[in-house]
Amino acid sequence: MTTLVRTTELPATLLEAGFSEAASRALGEWRDDPDWVRALRAHGWEAWEDIPMPGKTTEGWRRSDLRFLALDRVRPATALPERAAGFDALPRALTEQVDMSFAAGGVLVQRDGGTAYGEIVDDLREQGVIFTDLHTALREHRDLLEAHFMQLVPARWQPGPPSNAGKFEALNAAFFNGGSFVYVPPNTTVTLPVRSIFWASDPAAGFFPRSVVIVDRGARLVYLDEYRSVEAPEGAPAVFGSGVVELYIKDGARLDYVTTQEWSPSTGGFLTQRVTLGRDAYVNWVVVALGGLCSRLTADVLLQGKGTKADLLGLAFGERTQVFDIHTLQDHLSPYTDSDQLFKTALRDRARLAYEGLIYIRPGSYGSNGYQANKNLLLDDTAKADSIPMLQIHDNDVRCTHSSATGPVDEHHVHYLMTRGLPRPQAERMVIQGHFEPVIGRIAVEELKDTIRDAVDRRIGDR
């Protein structure tokens, strides 16, 4: 059973296809943005108009495929949903996809930018933990948000002359609609994971979630960030969106962060996620990319505090004509910082990966360690992976290594398993599962590991 939430009628400007300055202003008014937030939206629109559209000759975009874009056929927003009394009251099209078998400290389900369901356990609320939708937080928690909102991922990615950097982040700044806000007070441990689920259910409307997570000094948090979408009708353009996440981990704090992208096969879009770490802070970040027609992920770690450590891990499984465009940054800005990045993929049919990763050792970051690896399995001769690991080192007394490997399933491994009595299909399946296990095994939520294993196993199917 659902309970109705009365909302103002969607302005006509937001029902028209295409993006405009008037539509950005109308969205801010409809969402009842405070004045300071409307100013940020306006800055986002200015940046969107000013930043050139990237193309095949643009550095960082040479291997990107933007043919799915049909911005003149996408609406900026859609009507807000009814709010459900419980998770089971949500549409089956969503509930059948989401594993709710393990306990959570809070769950927020957003449908097309509006809250469809939300809850937080009383213990967390009593500890001062805040977990709400972004638009409520912008109005009620300005004291916490103003110094953080659109600071890690600003409307204009780079100052100075126009560049192609940040084109779709600017579009998100102008049209953000939905998103989560999580705040954990100092020295507070959140033992149960907090989950945000973003579901794009209107194929004609763009989805633009924007989230902010703040883990204050000495605090601990496990945060699960999930993205899903519906299929586009036959003959319609791809479902489109651009999401942004800003993560702040203060001195001595820890964040275990799992972001899962399982968009429909007819969805194309962008996810930009950046985390900044204070002194002696730690992040364990796992990226799981299984869906989408064409998806570009930007995952940046800014190691700003002395003694900071970051583990950035990821996996992707591509099939048919899926394209994964992955960009990672390990930015060492202080001495004695450590980063460890491992991204693994498996590709079949005509799926494609374009990976670029950079370890950046800034001046003054002596005593730092950086590791980067990208390992790709090609399950068919028609699959393709382009991998470019990079280093920029501007200080001494550091240790940095990077590696990349691409190839088919190792026949020696398959043969070894077959000599132990396994048929070839099962042997190949085990090799592929083992390829991903170093990433899955480092997920903080034990129950989620099996969910990811099952999802990968479904992708493998019968070979």
PECOR-V184645 format. One record per backbone hydrogen bond with DSSP energy under -0.5 kcal/mol. CO is the residue of the C=O (numbers start at 1). NH is the residue of the N-H. If there is no record, write none. Layout:
BEGIN
CO NH
CO NH
END
This chain:
BEGIN
1 85
3 83
4 6
11 14
11 15
12 15
12 16
13 16
14 77
16 76
20 24
21 25
22 26
23 27
24 28
25 29
26 30
27 31
28 33
29 32
34 37
34 38
35 39
36 40
37 41
38 42
39 43
40 44
41 45
42 46
43 47
44 48
45 49
46 50
47 51
55 58
58 61
58 62
61 64
64 66
66 69
68 238
70 73
71 74
74 18
75 206
83 3
86 89
87 90
91 94
91 95
92 96
94 97
94 98
98 100
105 121
106 195
107 119
108 110
108 197
109 116
109 117
110 112
110 199
111 114
114 111
114 116
116 84
117 109
119 107
121 124
121 125
122 126
123 127
124 129
125 128
130 183
132 181
133 137
134 138
135 139
136 140
137 141
141 144
141 145
142 146
145 148
145 149
148 151
148 152
155 157
164 167
166 170
167 171
168 172
169 173
170 174
171 175
172 176
177 208
178 210
179 134
180 212
181 132
182 214
183 130
183 185
184 216
185 188
188 190
188 220
189 191
193 105
193 106
194 224
195 108
196 226
197 110
197 199
198 200
198 228
199 112
199 201
200 230
201 203
202 205
204 75
207 242
208 177
209 244
211 246
212 182
213 248
214 184
214 216
215 250
216 219
217 187
219 254
220 190
221 256
222 194
223 225
223 258
224 196
224 226
225 260
226 198
227 262
228 200
233 236
239 268
240 207
241 270
243 272
244 211
245 274
246 213
247 249
247 276
248 215
248 250
249 278
250 253
251 218
253 282
254 221
255 257
255 284
256 223
257 286
258 225
258 260
259 288
260 227
260 262
261 290
261 291
262 229
263 292
264 267
266 239
267 293
267 294
268 241
269 296
270 243
271 273
271 298
272 245
273 300
274 247
275 302
276 249
277 304
277 305
278 281
279 252
281 309
282 255
283 285
283 311
284 257
284 286
285 313
286 259
287 289
287 315
288 261
288 290
289 317
293 323
294 269
295 297
295 325
296 271
297 299
297 327
298 273
298 300
299 329
300 275
301 303
301 331
302 277
302 304
303 333
303 334
305 308
306 280
308 338
309 283
310 312
310 340
311 285
311 313
312 342
313 287
314 344
315 289
316 346
318 348
319 322
320 350
322 352
323 295
324 326
324 354
325 297
326 356
327 299
328 358
329 301
329 331
330 332
330 360
331 303
331 333
332 362
335 307
337 369
338 310
339 371
340 312
341 373
342 314
343 375
344 316
345 377
346 318
347 379
347 380
348 351
351 384
352 324
353 386
354 326
355 388
356 328
357 390
358 330
358 360
359 361
359 392
360 332
360 362
361 394
362 365
365 368
366 336
368 399
369 339
370 401
371 341
372 403
373 343
374 405
375 345
376 378
376 407
377 347
377 379
380 383
384 353
385 387
386 355
388 357
390 359
392 361
392 394
396 367
397 367
399 370
401 372
403 374
405 376
407 378
410 414
411 415
412 416
413 417
414 418
415 419
416 420
417 420
417 422
418 421
423 427
424 428
425 429
426 430
427 431
428 432
429 433
430 434
431 435
432 436
433 437
434 438
436 439
436 440
437 441
439 442
440 443
444 446
445 449
446 449
446 450
447 451
448 452
449 453
450 454
451 455
452 456
453 457
454 458
455 459
456 460
457 461
461 463
END
